[in-house]
Amino acid sequence: MEGVGEYFCKIIKEDEDISVGVAAIKTLMAIIKHSTSETVQELEANLKDAIQEMKNCDYTVAAINSGCELFLRFITFAVLDTRTFEDCKKIMLDRGHLFIKRLDEARGKIVKQASNFIEDGSRILTHSRSRVVLQTLRKAHKQNKRFEVFVTVSAPDGVGEKMCKDLEADGIPCTLILDSAIGYIMEQVDFIMVGAEGVVESGGIVNKVGTYTMAVCAKEMKKRFYVLTESFKFSRSFPLNQQDLPVEYKYTSKMRASKDLRKIHPLVDYTPPSYITLLFTDLGILTPSAVSDQLITLYL
């Protein structure tokens, strides 16, 4: 097998619709399959080294952290009941395939739930380019619902432009707006739909920078703020404010190599639960206060 970082980046480049977290989990599965380790402890150490190597790639790590932690917990749950390492490895691979199968089904469950909240005549605001939001809008369009979407440019990488082009290619009316025009456009929309790179214990989210600004504006103007996210992004962290977010969440490894991070634009921000109306997940439609209960269940 090629280098961990190269393999991880290759998965992402070959499938633009794959989440960074899912790519990380599939990388770990490949490592288990090709591993020459002779003990569980050695294999687990190799997997943890691989996670660190993926976190050093040029991607934000919130979904890598939560996804890999849940994955390792799930596949090692029953290893103590085996007699040989080969039996243990087989169980880990079987449980890994089951975990990935659940991941593959997760987005479809979210899309089915969230698309029901889109009605004829809806005007929707979204930020950045969330794959699950994009699929939800496509689903509603296929149901012959007529609606309009506003998409922020989403600085600094401008990925909102691609989101807008994707929607227009499907025949969905879409308008690209400046990030600074959120306040201006907010009075025209019915609700907001965004994705998330991570969901924390409080029910708040970590997402592309600018999400918090959008949520504050939505709250002030009494607009519904919906988050669409898979449960593998649920994380056992509890930030209290923007400065409390882990540095590795806000900056890639290349950015962290800089001497003064204060002069570098963060890639994500934290939106507290008080600004979120509902979270659409593969575990069901949740209020922010219900997230902590789901986290307890996931990590039991």
C-alpha positions in Angstrom: 0.0 0.0 0.0 1.2 3.5 -0.8 1.9 6.2 1.8 -1.0 6.9 4.1 -1.2 10.6 3.3 -1.0 9.9 -0.5 -3.7 7.2 -0.3 -6.0 9.5 1.8 -5.6 12.4 -0.6 -6.1 10.1 -3.7 -9.5 9.0 -2.3 -10.6 12.6 -2.0 -9.4 13.7 -5.4 -11.0 10.7 -7.1 -14.4 11.4 -5.6 -15.4 15.0 -5.0 -18.6 13.9 -3.2 -16.8 12.0 -0.5 -16.4 13.6 3.0 -12.9 14.0 4.4 -14.0 12.0 7.4 -15.3 9.1 5.2 -12.0 9.2 3.2 -10.1 8.9 6.5 -12.1 5.9 7.6 -11.7 4.1 4.3 -7.9 4.7 4.6 -7.9 3.1 8.0 -9.8 0.1 6.5 -7.1 -0.3 3.8 -4.4 -0.2 6.5 -6.1 -3.0 8.5 -6.5 -5.1 5.3 -2.8 -4.8 4.3 -1.3 -4.7 7.8 1.6 -7.0 8.7 1.1 -6.3 12.4 1.2 -9.4 14.7 -0.7 -8.0 17.7 -3.7 -5.9 18.3 -1.6 -3.3 20.2 0.7 -2.9 17.2 -2.1 -2.6 14.8 -3.8 0.1 16.9 -0.6 2.0 17.2 -0.2 1.9 13.4 -3.8 3.2 13.0 -3.2 6.1 15.4 0.0 7.0 13.5 -2.0 6.9 10.3 -4.7 9.2 11.8 -2.0 11.7 12.7 -0.5 11.5 9.2 -3.9 12.3 7.7 -4.3 15.2 10.0 -1.1 16.6 8.7 -2.5 16.7 5.2 -3.9 20.0 3.8 -7.5 19.5 5.1 -9.4 20.6 8.2 -9.5 17.8 10.7 -12.8 18.1 12.7 -14.4 15.3 10.7 -11.2 13.2 10.7 -11.0 13.4 14.5 -14.6 12.4 15.2 -15.0 9.9 12.4 -11.8 8.0 13.2 -12.5 8.0 16.9 -15.9 6.5 16.4 -14.6 4.0 13.8 -11.8 2.7 16.1 -14.2 2.4 19.0 -16.7 0.4 16.9 -14.2 -2.0 15.3 -12.3 -2.8 18.5 -15.5 -3.3 20.6 -15.4 -7.1 20.4 -11.7 -7.9 19.9 -11.2 -9.2 23.5 -13.5 -12.1 22.7 -11.2 -13.6 20.1 -8.5 -16.3 20.6 -6.1 -15.4 17.8 -4.9 -12.2 16.1 -6.2 -13.4 12.7 -9.7 -13.9 14.2 -9.4 -10.4 15.7 -8.4 -8.8 12.4 -11.2 -10.5 10.6 -13.8 -9.2 13.1 -12.3 -5.7 12.8 -12.6 -5.8 9.0 -16.2 -7.2 9.2 -17.2 -4.5 11.7 -15.4 -1.9 9.5 -17.4 -2.9 6.5 -20.6 -2.6 8.5 -19.5 0.9 9.7 -18.9 2.1 6.2 -22.2 0.6 5.0 -23.9 2.7 7.6 -22.0 5.8 6.5 -23.0 5.2 2.9 -26.7 5.0 4.0 -26.5 8.0 6.3 -26.6 10.8 3.7 -29.7 9.3 2.0 -31.5 9.2 5.3 -30.7 12.9 5.9 -31.7 13.9 2.4 -35.1 12.1 2.7 -35.9 13.9 6.0 -34.7 17.4 5.1 -36.2 17.5 1.6 -39.7 17.2 3.2 -39.1 20.6 4.8 -38.7 22.3 1.5 -42.0 23.5 0.2 -43.2 25.2 -3.1 -42.1 28.8 -3.1 -39.3 28.4 -0.5 -36.4 30.7 -0.7 -33.3 29.1 0.9 -30.0 30.5 1.9 -26.9 28.2 2.2 -23.2 28.6 2.9 -20.2 27.0 1.3 -20.7 23.7 -0.6 -22.2 21.0 1.6 -22.6 17.7 -0.2 -25.6 16.7 1.9 -27.3 20.1 1.4 -26.7 19.8 -2.4 -28.3 16.4 -2.5 -31.2 17.5 -0.5 -31.9 20.4 -2.9 -31.6 18.0 -5.8 -34.1 15.6 -4.2 -36.6 18.4 -3.6 -36.2 19.5 -7.2 -36.9 16.0 -8.5 -40.1 16.0 -6.4 -41.1 18.9 -8.7 -41.0 21.5 -5.9 -40.3 25.0 -7.0 -37.9 27.0 -4.9 -35.0 29.4 -5.1 -31.6 29.2 -3.5 -29.1 31.9 -2.5 -25.5 30.7 -2.0 -22.7 32.7 -0.5 -19.4 32.9 -2.3 -17.8 31.5 0.8 -14.4 33.1 1.2 -11.5 32.4 1.3 -11.7 29.6 -1.3 -14.9 30.7 -3.1 -16.3 27.2 -3.1 -19.8 28.6 -3.1 -19.3 29.4 -6.8 -19.1 25.7 -7.5 -22.2 25.0 -5.4 -24.1 27.6 -7.4 -23.0 26.1 -10.8 -24.0 22.6 -9.6 -27.5 23.8 -8.7 -27.9 25.7 -12.0 -26.8 22.6 -13.9 -29.7 20.8 -12.4 -32.1 23.5 -13.3 -32.5 24.9 -9.8 -32.8 28.7 -9.6 -29.7 30.0 -7.8 -28.2 33.3 -7.0 -24.6 33.8 -5.8 -24.1 36.4 -3.2 -21.2 38.0 -1.4 -20.6 36.8 2.2 -21.0 40.4 3.3 -24.5 40.5 1.8 -25.9 37.9 4.3 -27.7 40.6 6.3 -29.1 42.2 3.1 -30.5 38.9 1.7 -31.7 37.4 5.0 -35.1 39.3 5.0 -35.9 37.7 1.7 -35.3 34.0 2.7 -37.5 31.5 4.5 -34.8 29.5 6.2 -31.1 28.5 6.1 -29.7 25.1 5.4 -26.0 24.4 6.0 -23.8 21.3 6.5 -21.3 20.8 9.3 -17.7 19.7 9.7 -18.3 18.7 13.3 -21.0 18.6 15.9 -19.9 19.2 19.5 -21.4 18.0 22.8 -23.5 21.2 23.4 -25.3 20.7 20.1 -23.3 23.5 18.4 -21.5 23.0 15.2 -18.1 23.6 13.6 -18.4 24.6 10.0 -16.9 26.8 7.3 -16.0 30.3 8.6 -19.0 32.6 8.1 -21.5 30.1 9.4 -21.6 31.8 12.8 -22.2 35.2 11.2 -25.1 33.7 9.2 -26.6 32.1 12.3 -26.5 35.3 14.3 -28.2 37.2 11.6 -30.8 34.5 11.2 -31.6 34.5 14.9 -32.0 38.3 14.9 -34.3 38.1 12.0 -36.2 35.1 13.3 -35.3 32.7 10.4 -35.0 29.0 10.9 -31.5 27.7 10.9 -31.2 24.0 9.9 -28.0 21.9 10.0 -27.7 18.7 7.9 -25.0 16.4 9.1 -24.0 12.7 9.5 -23.6 11.3 13.0 -20.0 10.3 12.5 -19.2 14.0 12.8 -20.4 14.0 16.4 -17.4 14.9 18.6 -16.7 14.7 22.3 -15.6 18.3 22.5 -17.1 21.3 24.2 -15.9 24.7 22.9 -17.2 27.7 24.7 -16.3 30.3 22.1 -14.3 30.9 18.9 -11.0 31.0 20.8 -11.8 27.7 22.5 -11.9 25.8 19.2 -8.8 23.6 18.8 -6.1 25.2 16.6 -6.0 22.1 14.4 -9.7 22.6 13.6 -9.2 26.2 12.5 -6.0 25.8 10.4 -4.5 23.1 8.2 -1.0 21.7 9.1 0.6 24.1 6.5 -1.1 27.1 8.1 -0.1 25.9 11.6 3.5 26.0 10.5 3.3 29.8 10.3 4.9 31.7 13.1 1.8 34.0 13.8 -1.6 32.4 13.4 -3.3 35.7 14.4 -2.6 37.0 10.9 -4.0 34.0 9.2 -7.7 33.6 8.3 -9.4 30.6 10.2 -11.1 28.1 8.0 -13.9 27.3 10.4 -15.9 28.9 13.2 -18.1 27.7 16.0 -21.9 28.2 16.0 -23.5 27.8 19.5 -26.6 25.6 19.9 -28.8 28.6 20.7 -28.7 29.7 17.1 -29.6 26.3 15.6 -33.3 25.3 15.1 -32.9 21.6 14.2 -30.2 19.1 13.1 -31.1 16.6 10.4 -29.0 13.5 11.0 -29.0 9.8 10.1 -30.1 9.3 13.8 -33.2 11.4 13.2 -34.2 15.0 13.4 -32.7 16.4 16.6 -32.8 19.5 18.7 -29.4 20.8 19.7 -30.1 19.7 23.3 -30.6 16.1 22.2 -27.1 15.8 20.7 -25.4 15.1 24.1 -27.7 12.1 24.6 -26.9 10.7 21.2 -23.2 11.1 21.9 -23.5 9.1 25.0 -25.2 6.3 23.0 -22.5 6.5 20.2 -19.6 6.2 22.7 -21.1 3.5 25.0 
